[in-house]
C-alpha cells in the first residue's frame, strides 16, 4: 500500500498572484487545513483563487507551541498544506520545525517547486550562478561581525535577505570588509509593480539607495572573492 502524503509544502507568489502553479492550487483545494504564516495575507490569495479551506495561523511565535498537536492531527490522517506569506516555506520563513518533526515521526511530506525570491535575484544579477551560498538574514547584533568577516573571504557568490530600513547599513558594512569596488546587485519588490534591480559596485549601489526611500523585500547578491 502506497504511503499517503500528509503534509504539503506549497510555495506561494512573492508578488504577482499569477506566479502559482496549477498543482499548487489543486493541492490547496484538496487538503483539510492550510497552515499560514499570516491568515490575512494568505486569505487574499485564497479568495483570489476561490479556495475555501480552513486557515490556521502558524508562525515563528507559535510554532513550538503548536507542534505536538499538529503532528498528532497529521498522524490521525488530516491532510495539511503549509504556506508562508510569500515564497517557499522554511526558506527564511516558518517550516523547519514542522518538517523535522514529520521526518522524525515518519509522516510523508511533499514539497512542491515554486517561487523563491533569491533565485530570480541571483539569475538576473549577472554574477556567477554556478556556485553560490545563501545566507538568509544575517544576525543583527551578536555574531554579525564574525559572519561578515567570514563572508569577505567567500569565493562563491553570496546571497542574503535584508529589510529595507537596514539596507544601507548592511551595504556599508560589506563595503568596509570587502572593499567598495566589490561587484554586487540589489533586487527589491521582485515580480511586483515597482520591481527594481541595481547592479554595480557596492559603493555605486550605496550611492543609488542613499538618495531614496527604500521599500519592499530586499535580496542582496555579492560577487565572491577573486
N, C-alpha and C positions, 0 to 999 in steps of 0.2 A: 504493500500500500504506500502510495507516494505521500510524503510529508506535506502538509498544507501550510502555506505561508501565514504567519500570524501578524507580523509587523512589517509594514511597508515604509521605506524612507522615500519621501516624494519631494523632489526639488520643485520649487515654485519660482515664478518670474522675479527677476531682480529689478524690474521696472515695467517694461511693456507687457501687458497681460496676455498678449498673443504668444509669448515665449513659454509655452507649456505644451507638453506632448499629449497626443491623443491617449496614450497609455496612462499617463498621469491622471488625466480626467476620468478615465474608466476605473482606475483604482480608487480614487477619491469617492466615486459614486458607489463603489461596491463594499467598502468597509463599514463596520458598525460605528466606529468612533474616529474622529480626526483630532489628534493632539496638536495644538497650535501654540506657537510662541506667544502670539497676541491674537486672541479670538476676534478682535475688532479688525485688525489688518487682514487676517485670513478670511474673515467674513465677507470682505469686499470681493475677494477672488471667488469665493463660493457663490455669492449672489450673482456675479457676472456670468458664471457658467451654470447657474441654476442647480447647484449641488446642495441638497437639503439633508445634511448629516449632522449628528451631534458633534459640537465642537467643545473640546476640553482644554483648558489652559495648562500649558506645560512649558515652563521657562526656568532660567537659572536660579530663581529664588524659591521654587517649589519642587524641583526635580528630585532632590534627595528624599523629601517627604512623601512624594507620590510613588516612588519606585517600586516598593514592595507590593502595593495594591495593583499597580499596572501589570506587573509580572504575574500576579495571581489571576487577573482577568484574562490575560493572554493565554495562560496555561489552561484556563477553563474553556477556551475556544473563541473568545472575542477577537475579531479582526480589527486592527488599528492601523492608521496611517499617521506618520509623524511629519509635520511640515514646520519650517521656520518662517519668519516674516518674509524672507527673500532668499533664494538660492537653495543650496543643498544642506539638509540638516547635518549637524555635527562639524561643519566647516566654520569655525569661529561662531558657532551657534549651538544651542542645546541639542543633545542627541547621544553623545558618547556614553554617558552613564547607562542609559536605557539599552543601547546596543550591546554594551559589555555584559550587562545583566542577562540579556536574552541569549547571548553566546554561552554564558556560564550555565544557563538553565536548559540549553538545548532547544530553544524556541527558534523556529525558522524565520529568517529575516530576508527581505528582498529590497535592494536599493536600486531605484530607477535612475538612469542617467538624465542629466538636465542642467539647468543654469547654475553657474558658479562664477562670481564676479572676477576672480583673479585670472581666469583663462582668457577671456577676450582682452583684458588689460595687458597681459603678457604678450599675446599674439600680435597686437597692433602697436606695441611699444617699439618694435624694430630692434629690440635687444635679443641676444641669443636665447632660444627657447628649447634647445636640445637638452640642456641640463639647468635645473633651477631649484631653489629652496624656498618653500612657503613658510613665512614666519607668523602669519596671523597678526594679532595685535601685540606689540612689544610691551613689556612691563612699564607701568607709568613711573614707578619710583625704584623700589628695590630690585636690583639686578639689571636695570636698564643700561647703565654704563658698561657693564660687563658684556651684555649682549651686543651693544653697538661695536665694541672693540673686536669681538669675535667676527661679526659680520663684515667688518672692514677688511678682514683677511680672506673672506669667502670668494672663491674664484667662479662660483656659479651665479647665474642671475638671481637676484634677491627680490622676493615679492612680499609685501606686507599690507595690512589694512591700517587705516588711521582715521580718526574723527576729524571733521572739518576745522574745529577750533584748535586742534593740536598740530595741524598740517605744517605750518611754517616752522614751528619749534622743532618738529621732527626732521624736516629737511635741513635745517640749520645744524642740527646735531650730526646728521650724516655728512654734511659738507665739512664739518670740523674734523671728523675722524677719517674720512675718505678723501678729502680734498674737494674743493669747489668745482673742479673740472671733470669729476666722475659723471658719466652719462646716466641719465635717468628718464623716467616717464611717469606722469601722474594722470590717472583717469578718474573722472568723477561722474556720477549720475549715468552710469552705463545703461544703455537702451532707453533712457528717458529723453524728454524733450530738450533739456538743457545739457545733454551729454557733452563732455569736453575732455580732450586728451592733450596734454602739453609735453612735448619731448624736448630734450636739450641737456645741458649740464645741470648739475644741482644748483649752481649759482643762477643760471638763467631761469630755472623754474621757480626758485625763491623770489627772484625779481618780479616774475609774472604774477605770482599769487600775493605778493606783499601790497599790491595796489588795488585789490578787490576783496569783497566779502565772499568767503568760500562756503558753499553749501553742498549737501549731498554726501553719499557714500564715497569714500576715497580708497583707491588702490594705488600704491606706490611700487614702481618697478625700478630696480637699480642694477646697473651693469656690475658684473663680478670683477674682482681684482685681476688685472692683466699681469 
